[in-house]
């Protein structure tokens, strides 16, 4: 992957619903994507924890972009399945998602996403997701 492709993915990640959520890109490398979210009141559920849907969206989207770093601009990545486990409530000021491709097949890819909450500069693993993705030609989506 060249620098221009990574810059494209960095910008492409933050649009539509993920942009509305407030996700930001932290790091992009081949097979790796990391994002962050400055937690706002709108991200919280009734008990004050970050809503599970926000965490799931972050894990899925970031995992998808980790896979997106492994294909050329001729292809797109679509989620076909994901499973998420929640270990503890997400509290604090920031969420960080670190995703990496753990099976880099030509047609089917699997990414692992770990989501951490950060409070007072302490990271705590709050969830882990396995995201299965399919590679499709960009022309098929037009």
Secondary structure, DSSP 8 states (H G I E B T S, - for coil): --HHHHHHHHHHHSSHHHHHHTEEEEEEETTEEEEEEE--GGGB-TTSSB-HHHHHHHHHHHHHHHHHTTS-TTEEEEEEEEEEEE-S---SSEEEEEEEEEEE-SSEEEEEEEEEEEETTEEEEEEEEEEEEEEEEGGGG-
